[in-house]
């Protein structure tokens, strides 16, 4: 297993590493970095911080799982677009089943123990004006199912509804801020590049 210290990455680089789950599913884990203490997590990415940082993201029907280690005071987050994929050779962090398993695995590989982990589930909105399918509901279901199977307790949820969310997760304190919005603007994806 490859270990990456994301907090030490250069601002203009996108670290990418292939990681295997149970030697069967390979996942491409990538992040986008904007400053030493703030990261914007895009769909299909997973981030585990070794130093306290604020991870930001914008969610519609996508779901994110934040996992926090109460003992180590460290956390990580995923951001997935679709609930699951069955073809193991096509599994990436865009899919909830792969992204959630990988986030748990990355936390454990970084020194956490399952008994110290707790999770928060965010997102999964459904807007019938945008899509006829309620993919958000399936994304939420997959996150809950995998966390239960891996015995990671869910301590908080802000899921469903029709509004998008702007989210900030503090990996050092397990604090989450959620701002619900009717419309997500293109500029919302890059909050550290302007005075937002």
C-alpha positions as CSV (number, residue, x, y, z in Angstrom):
1,X,0.0,0.0,0.0
2,X,1.3,3.4,-0.9
3,X,1.3,6.1,1.7
4,X,0.9,9.8,0.7
5,X,1.3,12.8,3.0
6,X,-1.3,15.0,1.3
7,X,-0.6,17.9,3.6
8,X,2.9,18.2,2.2
9,X,1.9,18.1,-1.5
10,X,2.7,21.1,-3.7
11,X,-0.3,23.5,-4.3
12,X,-0.3,23.0,-8.1
13,X,0.0,19.2,-8.0
14,X,-2.8,16.6,-8.1
15,X,-1.4,13.6,-6.2
16,X,-2.8,10.4,-7.6
17,X,-2.2,6.9,-6.4
18,X,-3.7,3.6,-7.3
19,X,-4.8,1.7,-4.2
20,X,-6.1,-1.8,-3.9
21,X,-9.0,-2.9,-1.7
22,X,-8.7,-6.5,-0.6
23,X,-6.3,-7.0,-3.5
24,X,-9.2,-7.0,-5.9
25,X,-10.5,-3.4,-6.4
26,X,-8.1,-0.7,-7.5
27,X,-9.1,2.9,-6.9
28,X,-7.7,6.1,-8.2
29,X,-7.5,8.5,-5.2
30,X,-6.9,12.1,-6.1
31,X,-7.2,15.5,-4.4
32,X,-7.1,19.1,-5.5
33,X,-5.1,21.4,-3.2
34,X,-5.6,25.2,-2.8
35,X,-3.6,26.2,0.3
36,X,-1.7,24.6,3.1
37,X,-4.9,24.4,5.3
38,X,-7.8,24.4,2.9
39,X,-8.7,21.7,0.3
40,X,-11.5,21.5,-2.2
41,X,-12.7,17.9,-2.6
42,X,-14.2,17.3,-6.0
43,X,-16.4,14.3,-6.9
44,X,-14.5,11.1,-7.2
45,X,-11.8,12.1,-4.7
46,X,-10.8,10.9,-1.3
47,X,-8.7,12.8,1.2
48,X,-7.2,11.7,4.5
49,X,-5.3,14.4,6.4
50,X,-2.4,13.8,8.6
51,X,-2.5,17.5,9.8
52,X,-5.7,19.4,10.7
53,X,-7.2,21.0,7.6
54,X,-10.5,22.3,6.4
55,X,-11.9,20.2,3.5
56,X,-14.5,22.0,1.5
57,X,-16.9,20.7,-1.1
58,X,-20.2,21.3,-2.9
59,X,-22.8,18.6,-2.9
60,X,-26.0,18.1,-4.9
61,X,-27.1,14.5,-5.3
62,X,-23.5,13.4,-4.5
63,X,-22.7,12.1,-1.0
64,X,-19.7,12.6,1.3
65,X,-18.7,10.5,4.2
66,X,-16.5,12.2,6.8
67,X,-14.7,9.8,9.1
68,X,-13.0,11.0,12.3
69,X,-10.7,9.1,14.7
70,X,-11.6,10.3,18.2
71,X,-8.3,9.0,19.7
72,X,-5.9,10.3,17.0
73,X,-7.9,13.6,16.3
74,X,-7.6,13.0,12.6
75,X,-10.1,12.7,9.8
76,X,-10.7,12.0,6.2
77,X,-13.5,12.5,3.6
78,X,-14.8,11.1,0.3
79,X,-17.0,12.6,-2.3
80,X,-18.9,10.2,-4.6
81,X,-21.3,10.7,-7.4
82,X,-22.9,7.3,-8.0
83,X,-23.9,4.6,-5.5
84,X,-22.0,1.5,-6.6
85,X,-20.3,-0.3,-9.4
86,X,-20.2,-4.1,-9.7
87,X,-17.3,-4.4,-12.2
88,X,-14.2,-4.5,-9.9
89,X,-11.9,-3.5,-12.8
90,X,-13.8,-0.3,-13.3
91,X,-14.1,0.7,-9.6
92,X,-13.1,4.2,-8.8
93,X,-13.8,6.7,-6.0
94,X,-16.7,8.1,-8.1
95,X,-18.7,5.2,-6.8
96,X,-19.9,5.1,-3.2
97,X,-19.2,1.4,-2.5
98,X,-15.6,1.8,-3.6
99,X,-15.0,5.3,-2.1
100,X,-16.4,4.5,1.3
101,X,-14.5,1.2,1.6
102,X,-11.3,3.0,0.5
103,X,-11.8,5.9,3.0
104,X,-12.1,3.4,5.8
105,X,-9.1,1.5,4.6
106,X,-7.0,4.6,4.3
107,X,-7.9,5.6,7.9
108,X,-6.9,2.2,9.2
109,X,-3.7,2.1,7.2
110,X,-2.8,5.5,8.6
111,X,-3.0,4.1,12.2
112,X,-6.7,4.3,13.2
113,X,-8.6,1.5,14.8
114,X,-12.2,0.9,13.9
115,X,-13.4,1.2,17.5
116,X,-12.2,4.9,17.5
117,X,-13.9,5.9,14.2
118,X,-17.1,7.8,13.8
119,X,-18.8,9.0,10.6
120,X,-21.0,11.8,9.3
121,X,-22.9,11.4,6.1
122,X,-23.7,14.5,4.0
123,X,-25.6,15.3,0.8
124,X,-27.9,13.1,-1.4
125,X,-30.3,15.9,-2.4
126,X,-33.0,15.2,-5.0
127,X,-34.3,17.9,-7.3
128,X,-37.0,16.6,-9.7
129,X,-36.5,19.6,-12.0
130,X,-32.9,18.4,-12.7
131,X,-33.2,14.7,-12.8
132,X,-36.0,12.1,-12.9
133,X,-34.0,9.7,-10.8
134,X,-33.4,10.1,-7.1
135,X,-29.8,9.0,-7.2
136,X,-29.1,10.8,-3.9
137,X,-31.3,8.4,-2.0
138,X,-29.2,5.4,-3.4
139,X,-26.0,7.2,-2.5
140,X,-27.1,7.7,1.1
141,X,-28.2,4.1,1.3
142,X,-24.9,2.7,0.1
143,X,-22.9,4.9,2.6
144,X,-25.1,3.7,5.5
145,X,-24.8,0.1,4.4
146,X,-21.0,0.1,4.1
147,X,-20.4,2.0,7.4
148,X,-22.7,-0.5,9.2
149,X,-21.0,-3.5,7.6
150,X,-17.6,-2.1,8.7
151,X,-18.9,-1.2,12.2
152,X,-18.2,2.5,11.9
153,X,-20.8,4.4,13.9
154,X,-22.7,7.2,12.2
155,X,-23.0,10.1,14.7
156,X,-24.5,12.7,12.3
157,X,-26.4,13.0,9.0
158,X,-27.4,16.0,6.9
159,X,-28.9,14.2,4.0
160,X,-31.8,14.3,1.4
161,X,-34.0,17.2,0.7
162,X,-34.0,19.3,-2.5
163,X,-31.2,21.8,-1.7
164,X,-27.6,21.6,-2.6
165,X,-25.0,22.0,0.2
166,X,-21.7,23.8,0.6
167,X,-19.7,21.8,3.2
168,X,-16.6,22.4,5.3
169,X,-15.2,19.6,7.4
170,X,-12.4,20.3,10.0
171,X,-10.4,17.1,10.2
172,X,-8.8,18.1,13.5
173,X,-12.0,18.7,15.5
174,X,-14.7,16.7,13.6
175,X,-16.7,19.9,13.1
176,X,-18.9,20.2,10.0
177,X,-20.5,23.3,8.6
178,X,-23.3,22.9,6.1
179,X,-24.8,25.8,4.1
180,X,-27.9,24.8,2.1
181,X,-28.4,26.6,-1.2
182,X,-31.0,26.5,-4.0
183,X,-28.4,27.0,-6.7
184,X,-24.8,26.0,-7.0
185,X,-22.7,28.5,-9.0
186,X,-19.6,27.6,-11.0
187,X,-17.5,29.7,-8.7
188,X,-18.6,27.7,-5.7
189,X,-16.3,24.9,-6.8
190,X,-13.2,27.1,-6.3
191,X,-13.8,28.9,-3.0
192,X,-10.1,29.6,-2.3
193,X,-9.5,31.3,-5.6
194,X,-11.6,34.4,-4.9
195,X,-13.0,36.3,-1.9
196,X,-15.9,33.9,-1.3
